[in-house]
Amino acid sequence: MDRDLLEATLRERGEPDFRARQVWEWTARGAAGYEAMTNLPRALRDELSAAVPFSTLTVETERESSDGTVKTLFRTADGHPVEAVLMSYRDGRRSLCLSSQSGCPLTCTFCATGTMAFGRNLTASEILDQALHFRRLTEINHAVFMGMGEPMLNLDEVLGAARRLPDLGITHRRTTISTVGWLPGLTRFVDEVDEPIRLALSLHAPDDELRSRIMPVNERFPIKEIVAECARQAGETRRRVFVEYVMLAGVNDSREQARALAALLGRDHFKVNLIPYNPIAGSAVGAQPKGRPPAAAPATAEHYNPSSREQIDAFKYELEKAHIPATVRLTRGRDIEAACGQLAAAPKPRLSPARPRIHI
């Protein structure tokens, strides 16, 4: 819901200030539309239905995985595609993966979103409407900004949405904002955000040569700079920063690389999430920064393979031996291209009705 448009419409009608709060409270609780807002006069409900769209997004397709994960493809009012995901767990977690941009300009080579044409930043309302869509399906209690886009390139709108999530049932401590290491936004996040929102670093390599090859952003912001800034965040908040590390067979998954990663991170500030690679269709080759030759030929999505479970376990062992907490992320929604790194806004037939089921 476009809250600015809502408030302007209510002011034009001469409505009291509390009307906007009433509308938002109904919306945040999962109301299906204005008609459900029974403490608003019917004439006002009718006028709002005509003047203020209940969502800034339109649902184009919705798919449900065999494990209960739900992925929704939205369109913005000006036609840009956006995907978001709901993951349900037996322990009661209902976790959202939200997008901050349509597409992503940073073209990490293992990520399907990097193969899309970049559209634009999303507004806070468009980000929040992803969450509100799923709130109308079920109660929700966790959110990660790990969908399409780089949140630190759109930090004001991301924070504007994140600060509204507690109204939907998602506390700040259960909200995580991820970054590939876009340093200007990351520094602002560390300096300016007072809420206990968690930070995650999408790292995926222990050294500059490899990281620049698979993540072109590293050519601009080297690894030690972004790790130092994340360590500063952890030191100031006394909350570990999550490190996301996708496991690519023969690329970044050796024991030696695990030991190098441990030495880079140190034992006090980080927790590592090892992510089994989810294959994607098509090439994700990213453009190199102008005027700077690549360190090596960038890899393509077709050349990547998932690390074996034995290799992941060995990598995890090396991290834990160095006293760095590490977990292996449970893969969700791979059969509907909803798993980590697979969001690319490819339309699929709608499965209706889509309702989340609870699975491990």
LOLOGU-283616 format. One line per field, with one value per residue (C-alpha): y, x, z; chain; residue in three letters. Coordinates in nm, 4 decimals, always signed. Each point is the difference from the previous one (the first is absolute). Layout:
// residues N
Y	c(Y ...) $
X	c(X ...) $
Z	c(Z ...) $
chaine	c(A ...) $
residu	c(ALA ...) $
***
This chain:
// residues 360
Y	c(+0.0000 +0.3444 +0.1675 +0.3461 -0.0275 -0.1354 +0.2878 +0.2602 -0.1453 +0.0038 +0.3605 +0.1085 -0.1502 +0.1795 -0.3272 -0.0028 -0.1027 -0.3326 -0.1319 -0.0753 -0.1917 -0.2002 -0.0949 -0.1029 -0.2088 -0.1978 -0.0409 -0.1141 -0.2622 -0.1577 +0.1521 -0.1040 +0.3504 +0.3169 -0.1832 -0.1843 +0.3259 +0.0115 +0.2942 +0.2283 +0.1579 -0.1860 +0.3120 +0.0441 -0.3633 +0.0355 +0.3164 -0.1503 -0.3067 +0.2314 +0.2451 -0.1990 -0.3452 -0.2478 -0.1147 +0.1664 -0.3450 -0.2355 -0.3769 -0.1534 -0.3602 -0.1964 -0.3430 -0.2428 -0.2380 -0.3601 +0.1157 +0.2669 +0.2997 +0.2587 +0.2296 +0.2938 +0.2019 +0.3541 +0.2888 +0.3595 +0.2593 +0.0876 -0.3630 -0.1039 -0.3629 -0.0771 -0.3381 -0.0799 -0.3281 -0.1369 -0.2938 -0.1906 -0.2264 -0.2576 +0.1914 +0.2880 +0.2275 +0.1805 +0.1712 +0.2436 +0.0629 +0.3538 +0.1866 +0.3567 +0.0510 -0.1336 -0.1900 +0.0842 +0.2063 -0.1864 -0.3235 -0.2583 -0.2909 -0.2725 +0.1886 -0.0160 +0.3548 +0.1212 -0.1339 +0.2346 +0.3489 +0.2367 +0.1889 +0.2420 +0.0397 -0.0890 +0.2429 -0.0782 -0.0597 -0.2488 -0.1860 -0.0035 -0.1156 -0.3193 -0.0747 +0.1049 -0.2405 -0.2926 +0.1411 -0.0470 -0.3695 -0.0735 +0.1465 +0.0922 +0.0462 +0.0216 +0.1955 +0.0108 +0.2589 -0.2582 -0.0045 +0.2002 +0.2931 +0.1471 +0.1568 +0.2411 +0.1638 +0.0823 +0.0385 +0.2736 -0.1877 -0.3319 +0.1490 +0.1722 -0.3405 -0.1830 +0.2481 -0.0869 -0.3770 -0.0222 +0.1064 -0.3198 -0.2214 +0.0085 +0.1566 +0.1793 -0.2824 -0.2378 +0.2225 -0.0395 +0.2285 -0.1532 +0.1684 -0.1103 +0.2743 +0.3254 +0.2077 +0.3425 -0.1540 -0.2412 +0.2843 +0.1919 -0.3081 -0.0401 +0.3706 +0.0821 -0.3014 -0.0165 -0.2830 -0.3539 -0.1031 -0.2765 +0.0350 -0.2693 +0.0127 -0.1910 -0.0925 -0.3280 +0.0162 +0.0439 +0.2147 +0.2889 -0.1891 -0.2582 +0.2348 +0.2510 -0.2809 -0.1189 +0.3289 +0.3056 +0.2389 -0.1092 +0.1913 +0.3161 -0.0903 -0.2528 -0.2754 +0.1293 +0.3338 -0.1543 -0.2627 +0.2744 +0.2018 -0.3046 -0.0714 +0.3578 -0.0619 -0.3188 +0.1684 +0.2948 -0.2063 -0.3184 -0.1993 -0.2265 +0.0818 -0.2890 -0.0952 -0.1596 -0.2366 -0.1928 -0.3281 -0.0366 -0.3285 +0.0456 +0.3793 +0.1090 -0.3169 -0.1386 -0.0500 +0.2538 +0.2578 -0.0782 +0.0711 +0.3215 +0.1038 -0.0675 +0.2111 +0.2830 +0.0062 -0.0699 -0.1696 +0.2779 +0.1772 -0.2387 -0.3062 -0.1777 -0.1410 -0.2523 -0.0055 -0.2976 +0.1426 +0.0029 -0.0368 +0.2704 +0.0181 +0.2177 +0.1919 +0.2475 +0.1583 +0.3489 +0.2965 +0.1061 +0.3584 +0.2349 +0.0549 -0.2924 -0.3366 -0.3067 -0.2012 -0.3086 -0.0954 +0.0115 -0.3272 -0.0664 -0.1612 -0.3017 -0.0756 -0.0192 -0.3188 -0.0514 -0.1144 -0.3494 -0.0409 -0.1511 +0.3088 +0.2324 -0.1958 +0.0189 +0.3761 +0.0386 -0.2073 +0.2328 +0.3053 -0.1526 -0.1142 +0.3702 +0.0784 +0.1621 -0.1100 -0.1471 -0.1526 -0.1541 +0.1723 -0.2166 +0.0311 +0.1047 +0.0351 -0.1208 -0.1723 +0.3356 +0.2046 +0.1631 -0.1066 +0.2261 +0.1542 -0.1204 +0.3034 +0.1236 +0.0961 -0.2701 -0.0325 -0.3447 -0.1311 +0.1115 -0.2693 +0.1127 +0.0156 +0.0065 -0.0496 -0.0731 -0.3364 -0.0734 -0.2153 -0.0519) $
X	c(+0.0000 +0.1281 -0.0225 +0.0783 -0.2904 -0.2241 +0.0793 -0.0407 -0.3385 -0.1211 +0.1160 -0.1831 -0.3177 +0.0514 +0.0220 +0.1457 +0.3634 -0.0884 -0.1568 +0.3408 +0.0948 -0.3246 +0.0610 +0.3591 -0.0940 -0.2512 +0.2507 +0.2831 -0.2270 -0.0605 -0.3319 -0.0930 -0.1078 -0.1803 -0.3309 +0.1241 +0.0672 -0.3319 +0.0852 +0.0312 -0.3150 -0.1167 +0.0221 +0.3645 +0.0783 -0.1532 +0.1952 +0.3288 -0.0604 -0.0286 +0.2776 +0.2713 +0.0905 +0.0135 +0.3420 +0.2692 +0.0681 -0.2035 +0.0379 +0.0950 +0.0745 +0.0257 +0.1569 +0.0258 +0.2921 -0.0253 +0.1539 -0.2678 +0.2035 -0.2081 +0.1532 -0.1948 +0.0821 -0.1334 -0.0136 +0.0390 -0.2432 +0.2529 +0.0547 +0.3218 +0.0203 +0.0671 +0.0165 -0.0352 -0.0148 -0.1756 +0.1637 -0.1935 +0.1610 -0.1331 +0.1383 -0.2372 +0.2306 -0.1569 +0.2903 -0.0204 +0.2707 -0.0630 +0.1338 +0.1305 +0.0475 -0.1439 +0.3017 +0.3477 +0.2788 +0.2864 -0.0062 +0.1479 +0.0786 -0.1749 -0.3291 -0.2957 -0.1082 +0.3263 -0.1129 -0.3001 -0.0035 +0.0086 -0.3259 +0.0029 +0.0013 -0.3255 -0.1810 -0.0571 -0.3670 +0.0875 +0.2338 -0.2551 -0.2771 +0.1972 -0.0195 -0.3652 -0.0931 +0.1312 -0.1458 -0.3412 +0.0840 +0.1363 +0.1673 +0.3651 +0.2873 +0.3361 +0.1275 +0.3240 +0.0840 +0.1737 -0.2259 +0.0569 +0.2350 +0.2701 -0.1693 +0.2865 -0.0583 -0.3542 +0.0563 -0.2507 -0.2917 +0.1128 +0.0162 -0.3326 -0.1562 +0.1961 -0.1124 -0.3642 +0.0462 -0.0629 -0.3597 -0.0310 +0.1493 +0.3675 +0.2220 +0.3238 +0.1992 -0.1617 +0.0769 +0.3248 +0.1344 +0.2590 +0.2687 +0.2668 +0.2167 -0.1177 +0.2165 -0.1740 -0.3315 +0.1635 +0.1787 -0.3269 -0.1696 +0.2692 +0.0013 -0.3707 -0.2189 -0.0902 -0.2547 +0.1314 -0.0382 +0.2453 +0.2655 +0.1096 +0.2995 -0.0188 +0.3696 +0.0571 +0.3806 +0.2897 +0.2249 -0.0204 +0.1145 -0.2767 -0.2670 +0.0623 -0.0343 -0.3385 -0.1289 +0.1003 -0.0932 +0.3193 +0.2034 -0.1422 -0.0137 +0.2710 -0.0707 +0.1934 -0.1826 -0.3457 +0.0959 +0.1452 -0.3214 -0.2097 +0.2301 -0.0548 -0.3753 +0.0380 +0.2263 -0.2337 -0.3193 +0.1420 -0.1955 +0.1837 -0.0269 -0.1174 +0.2337 -0.1740 +0.2291 -0.1321 +0.1868 +0.1307 +0.1721 +0.3671 -0.0294 -0.0187 -0.0539 +0.3449 +0.1315 +0.2729 -0.2628 -0.1920 +0.3122 +0.0575 -0.3583 +0.0473 +0.3149 -0.1787 -0.2993 +0.1516 -0.1941 -0.1982 -0.2281 -0.1463 -0.2174 +0.0280 -0.2984 +0.1162 -0.2456 -0.0190 +0.0127 -0.3338 +0.0532 -0.1487 -0.0847 +0.2113 +0.3207 +0.0513 +0.3196 +0.0383 +0.1558 +0.3391 +0.0431 +0.1108 +0.3701 +0.0989 +0.0940 -0.1465 +0.2232 -0.1077 -0.2762 -0.3256 -0.1759 -0.3469 -0.2999 +0.0270 +0.3479 -0.0983 -0.0920 -0.1136 +0.2597 -0.0537 -0.1364 +0.3350 +0.1838 -0.2434 +0.0432 +0.3801 -0.0182 -0.2264 +0.2388 +0.2896 -0.2024 -0.1145 +0.3543 +0.0915 -0.2865 -0.2230 -0.3656 -0.1273 -0.3254 -0.1140 -0.3099 -0.3017 -0.0912 -0.3605 -0.2057 +0.2577 -0.2665 -0.1722 +0.3210 -0.0595 +0.3231 +0.2946 +0.1365 -0.2846 -0.2328 -0.0183 -0.3673 -0.0738 -0.3809 -0.1462 -0.3575 -0.1906 -0.0884 -0.3191 -0.0724 +0.3519 +0.0070 +0.3146 +0.0335 +0.2306 +0.3039 +0.3426) $
Z	c(+0.0000 -0.0933 +0.3398 -0.1389 -0.2436 +0.2759 +0.2346 -0.2766 -0.0973 +0.3594 +0.0460 -0.3154 +0.1427 +0.3293 +0.1912 +0.3517 +0.0417 +0.1624 -0.3222 -0.1542 +0.3123 -0.0165 -0.3633 +0.0705 +0.3048 -0.2058 -0.2839 +0.2280 +0.1598 -0.3399 -0.1086 -0.3528 -0.1011 +0.1000 +0.0225 +0.3099 +0.1885 +0.1800 +0.2282 -0.3054 -0.1500 -0.3094 -0.2152 +0.0999 -0.0748 -0.3446 -0.0728 +0.1165 -0.2193 -0.3003 +0.0897 +0.1817 -0.1348 +0.2878 -0.1237 -0.2088 -0.1525 -0.2174 +0.0363 -0.3345 +0.1016 +0.3212 +0.0400 +0.2875 +0.0506 +0.1121 +0.3308 +0.0531 -0.1151 -0.1869 -0.2640 -0.1388 -0.3098 +0.0269 -0.2454 +0.1035 -0.1326 -0.2731 -0.0972 +0.1757 +0.1224 +0.3665 +0.1745 +0.3687 +0.1931 +0.3090 +0.1797 +0.2679 +0.2587 +0.2417 +0.2986 -0.0755 -0.1960 -0.2934 -0.1728 -0.2913 -0.2583 -0.1250 -0.3033 +0.0076 -0.3751 -0.3230 -0.1246 +0.1291 -0.1575 +0.1714 -0.2080 +0.2351 -0.2280 +0.2033 +0.0446 -0.2376 +0.0810 -0.1528 -0.3381 -0.0038 -0.1405 +0.2956 +0.0386 +0.2905 +0.3752 +0.1726 +0.2267 +0.3669 -0.0824 -0.2740 +0.2341 +0.2784 -0.2342 -0.0647 +0.3712 +0.0239 -0.2786 +0.2038 +0.3212 -0.1643 -0.0396 +0.3474 +0.3062 -0.0622 +0.2446 -0.1838 -0.3003 -0.1969 -0.2643 -0.2170 -0.3048 -0.3161 +0.0237 +0.2215 +0.3050 +0.0716 -0.3391 +0.1152 +0.3716 +0.0835 -0.1551 +0.1479 +0.3479 -0.0517 -0.0658 +0.2722 +0.2626 -0.0791 +0.0205 +0.3784 -0.0707 -0.2067 +0.2716 -0.1010 +0.2665 -0.0808 +0.1596 -0.2500 -0.2984 -0.1956 -0.2727 -0.2311 -0.2068 -0.2455 +0.1489 -0.1570 +0.2280 -0.0019 +0.1012 +0.2427 +0.1775 +0.0277 +0.1421 +0.2664 +0.0878 -0.0120 +0.0788 +0.3683 -0.0209 +0.0680 -0.3663 -0.0885 -0.2690 -0.2456 -0.2347 -0.3271 -0.0206 -0.1905 -0.0231 +0.2440 -0.2230 -0.2456 -0.3103 +0.0187 +0.1285 -0.2793 -0.2513 +0.1228 +0.1482 -0.2075 +0.2835 +0.1766 -0.2616 +0.1525 +0.3686 +0.0981 +0.2435 +0.3003 -0.0088 +0.0131 +0.2578 +0.2211 -0.0252 +0.0899 +0.2943 +0.1152 -0.0088 +0.2031 +0.2517 +0.0531 +0.0276 +0.1576 -0.2588 -0.2423 -0.3689 -0.2154 -0.2845 -0.2983 -0.1904 -0.2996 -0.0510 -0.3570 -0.0793 -0.0808 +0.0189 +0.3646 +0.2046 +0.0851 +0.3526 -0.0730 -0.0950 +0.3183 +0.2024 -0.1951 +0.0689 +0.3709 +0.0055 -0.1823 +0.2337 +0.3386 +0.2754 +0.1664 -0.2456 -0.2578 -0.0469 -0.3366 -0.1873 -0.2606 -0.2903 -0.2373 -0.3520 -0.1803 -0.3756 -0.2208 -0.3667 -0.2291 +0.0421 +0.2804 -0.1270 +0.1409 -0.1769 +0.1265 +0.1249 -0.2766 -0.0345 +0.2221 -0.1514 +0.1666 +0.2324 -0.1919 -0.2366 +0.1955 +0.0570 -0.1372 +0.1630 -0.2313 +0.1326 +0.3640 +0.1805 +0.3596 +0.2494 +0.1341 +0.3491 +0.1012 -0.1253 +0.1776 +0.3225 -0.0320 -0.0586 +0.3031 +0.2102 -0.0807 +0.0995 +0.3271 +0.0757 -0.0208 +0.2433 -0.2622 +0.0262 -0.3248 -0.1203 -0.3277 -0.1301 -0.0731 -0.3688 -0.0559 -0.3157 -0.2514 -0.2143 -0.0669 -0.0374 +0.3384 +0.1730 +0.0753 -0.3214 -0.2237 -0.0161 -0.3583 -0.0524 -0.2562 -0.0329 +0.0658 -0.0010 +0.3068 +0.2525 +0.1694 +0.2803 +0.1444 +0.3742 +0.1990 +0.1696 +0.2919 -0.0669 +0.1495) $
chaine	c(A A A A A A A A A A A A A A A A A A A A A A A A A A A A A A A A A A A A A A A A A A A A A A A A A A A A A A A A A A A A A A A A A A A A A A A A A A A A A A A A A A A A A A A A A A A A A A A A A A A A A A A A A A A A A A A A A A A A A A A A A A A A A A A A A A A A A A A A A A A A A A A A A A A A A A A A A A A A A A A A A A A A A A A A A A A A A A A A A A A A A A A A A A A A A A A A A A A A A A A A A A A A A A A A A A A A A A A A A A A A A A A A A A A A A A A A A A A A A A A A A A A A A A A A A A A A A A A A A A A A A A A A A A A A A A A A A A A A A A A A A A A A A A A A A A A A A A A A A A A A A A A A A A A A A A A A A A A A A A A A A A A A A A A A A A A A A A A A A A A A A A A A A A A A A A A A A A A A A A A A) $
residu	c(MET ASP ARG ASP LEU LEU GLU ALA THR LEU ARG GLU ARG GLY GLU PRO ASP PHE ARG ALA ARG GLN VAL TRP GLU TRP THR ALA ARG GLY ALA ALA GLY TYR GLU ALA MET THR ASN LEU PRO ARG ALA LEU ARG ASP GLU LEU SER ALA ALA VAL PRO PHE SER THR LEU THR VAL GLU THR GLU ARG GLU SER SER ASP GLY THR VAL LYS THR LEU PHE ARG THR ALA ASP GLY HIS PRO VAL GLU ALA VAL LEU MET SER TYR ARG ASP GLY ARG ARG SER LEU CYS LEU SER SER GLN SER GLY CYS PRO LEU THR CYS THR PHE CYS ALA THR GLY THR MET ALA PHE GLY ARG ASN LEU THR ALA SER GLU ILE LEU ASP GLN ALA LEU HIS PHE ARG ARG LEU THR GLU ILE ASN HIS ALA VAL PHE MET GLY MET GLY GLU PRO MET LEU ASN LEU ASP GLU VAL LEU GLY ALA ALA ARG ARG LEU PRO ASP LEU GLY ILE THR HIS ARG ARG THR THR ILE SER THR VAL GLY TRP LEU PRO GLY LEU THR ARG PHE VAL ASP GLU VAL ASP GLU PRO ILE ARG LEU ALA LEU SER LEU HIS ALA PRO ASP ASP GLU LEU ARG SER ARG ILE MET PRO VAL ASN GLU ARG PHE PRO ILE LYS GLU ILE VAL ALA GLU CYS ALA ARG GLN ALA GLY GLU THR ARG ARG ARG VAL PHE VAL GLU TYR VAL MET LEU ALA GLY VAL ASN ASP SER ARG GLU GLN ALA ARG ALA LEU ALA ALA LEU LEU GLY ARG ASP HIS PHE LYS VAL ASN LEU ILE PRO TYR ASN PRO ILE ALA GLY SER ALA VAL GLY ALA GLN PRO LYS GLY ARG PRO PRO ALA ALA ALA PRO ALA THR ALA GLU HIS TYR ASN PRO SER SER ARG GLU GLN ILE ASP ALA PHE LYS TYR GLU LEU GLU LYS ALA HIS ILE PRO ALA THR VAL ARG LEU THR ARG GLY ARG ASP ILE GLU ALA ALA CYS GLY GLN LEU ALA ALA ALA PRO LYS PRO ARG LEU SER PRO ALA ARG PRO ARG ILE HIS ILE) $
***
